[in-house]
């Protein structure tokens, strides 16, 4: 008889835990060893229940999932931790993996993806949600080369980004740079594609985060402005 995969669920939202349990209970190869609502209890229950895999949230009271993962792996390196969270920030992802997590799944993933991820990590392999793979790849590329997403923009694309963030329309940018509207629109589309950003508000946030403009130089009323060329005409 095949030994069942024992899962400890760690999440501070009771409704989410119930949904996960309903999914896992349909799988004859899986046994729910227990459930907890914070990282501190997860560390304690791992020692008592000896699960094969801990399904771990990140943002929780008392002890967060990142710290709990580190403590679990220190106490028993054989126990696998699969992070399941809403956070898709590359820094959070890489910190979890560095802490010893074997996988990372977003909470909007379909049940079949969660089951596949559990199967992978219990076999000793790592699993990353398709929604975060590109972010992690870009993060490690930057770590190796020092190249940022801003570095990949051309000088003209940086000019266009700055002017968009300052609240100028495509037509105004064309006039300022002595270019045609179509050319500016093309530069805008290219920089949005390179940055994987799909609206003007996103470009403004990016420009602020990367110090392309200072907040006092912007007209914030313009923030929700026109979509990029891939969403419609500017």
N, C-alpha and C positions, 0 to 999 in steps of 0.2 A: 504493500500500500504506500502510495506517494505521500511524503510528509507535507503537511499544509504550510503555506507561507503565512507566518504570524505577523500581523500589522498592529502597530500602536498609532492611533490618530491623535495628533496634537494641534488643536485649533481653538481659539477663544470664542468662536461663534457656534452656538449649539445647533442652529438650523443647518449650517454647513456640515457639521459633523454628522448630523442625521442623513443628509444627502449622500455623503461619502459612504456611510455604513450601508445604506440601501443599495448602492452600486456594488460594494464589495461582497455583500451577502449573497448576491446572485452567482458568485464565482465559487464553485465547489473546492477549488484549490487554495482558497484564501480563508484564513481564520482571523477575526478581529480580536486581538489579544486584550485590548483596552482602549480607553480614550481619556484625554486630559485637556485642560483648557489653558495651560500656561507652560512655559519652558521649564520652570523649576520642578513641577510635577512630572514632566516628561523625563527628566534626568532620574528622578526617584523611581518611576515606574519601569524604566528600562532595566534597572538593576533588579527589580522584583519579578518582572514578567518575562524578561529575556526575549523580546520580539526579534524577528529577522530584519524587519524594516520599520523605521519610524517615518510616518507621513507628517511633515513638519511645516507649520505656518511660520512666518517671520515676525510680524508685529503682534506681540502678545504682552499681557501684563506680567509683572514680577521678574520674568527672565525671557528675553526675546529668543526667537528661533536660531539666530546666528550663534549666540552664546551657548544655548542649549546643545546645539550640534557639536560645538567644540568640546563640551564637557562629556557628551555621550561618546564621542570618538576617542577621547582620552581614556575613559574608563573601560571601553570595549571596542577596539578597532574593527571587530568583525561585524558589528551591527551597522546596517546600511541606513542612511538618512536620505529621504527624498523630499526636497523642498517643494511645497505647493502653496503658491502665493499669488497676489495680484500685482506684485512689483516686478517690472521688467527693466529696471535700471541696470546698466552693465556693471556699475560698481558694486551694487548689492549682489548681483549674480556671482561675480568673481570672488567676492568675499565669502560667500556661502561655499563655493567650491573649494576655496583655500582652507576653509574650516573643516573640510572633510566630507561634505555632502556628495553623494554619488549621482544626484540628478536634480533637475529643476523643471517644474511644470507650472504653467500658469493656471489660475483657477477657472478660466473660461474654456479650458481644454475639454474636449468630449470625453466621456467615460472610457471609450476604447483606447484613447491616448494615455490616460492614467494607468490603465491595466497593462499596457505595453511598457510604460516607464517602470512600473513595479517589477515586471518580469525581467527587464534589462538590469536593474540595479541588484536584484536578488541573485542574478547570475554573475555578479562581479563586474558588470560593465557600467559605463556612465551614460546618462541620458539628459539631453537638453531639449526643451520645448522648441519646436521650429520657429516660434515667434521671438526667441531670444538668441538664436544661433548667430545671426548677422551682427547683433550688438556685441556679443562676446568676441567674435572674430575681429571686428573693428577695434575693440579694446586692446586685444593682444597685438594687433598690427601696430597700433600706436605705441604700445610698450616696447616693441622691437625697434621701430623706426623713428619714433618721436614725431611722426607726421599726424597732425590733427585733421579733422574734417574741413576746418577753415583753410588749412594749408593746401588742400586739393582744389580750392577755388582759384580761378584765374583772377588777375588784377581787375579786369572789367567786371567780373561777377561780384567781387568784393565791393566795388563801387556801387553797383546796383543794389546789393544787399543793404549797404549803409543808407542809401537814399530811401529805399522801401521802409526801413526801420524808422527813419525820421519822418515818415508819413506822406511821402510823395507818391503820386500816381505814376503809372507807366508813362503817360503822356508828358508829365512834368519831368520825369527822369530823362526821357528822350530829348527834351529841349535843353536841359542842363548839360547833358553829355554830347550834344550835337549828333544824335543818332536817330534812326527811324524808330517808330513805335514797335514795328515788327522785330527789329534787332534787339531792342530792350526786352521785349517779350521773350525772345529766344534765350537771352542771358538769364532772365528770371526762371524760365523753365529748367535750364541746365543747372543752375545753382540749387533749385529745389530738389531736382533729381539726385544731385551729389550729396545733399544733406538729408535726403529721405524725409523732407518736410512738404506738406501738401496744402498749406494755406498761409495767408499773410500774417495772421496772428502767430503762427508757429515760427515764421521767419523773424518776427519782432522779438519773441522770447529767446530765440537762438542768438540774435544780435546782442541782446542784453546780457545773456549768460556768458558770452565770449568777449564782452567789452568792446564790441564793434561800435556801439553808441552808448552814451550815458543816458539814464532815464530822463534827465531834465531836458535833453535835446529833442525828445519825441513829443508828438501830439498824440496822447493816448487815446483820444476819441477816434483815431484812424485805425486802431489795432485790429478790429474785426474785418478789415477791408476786403478787397477783391480777391478771388481765387486765382491760382496759377493757371498757366495755359493747359495743363493736363486736367483741369477741372472746368475749363470754359474760357471764354474770351475775357481779357483784362479790361 
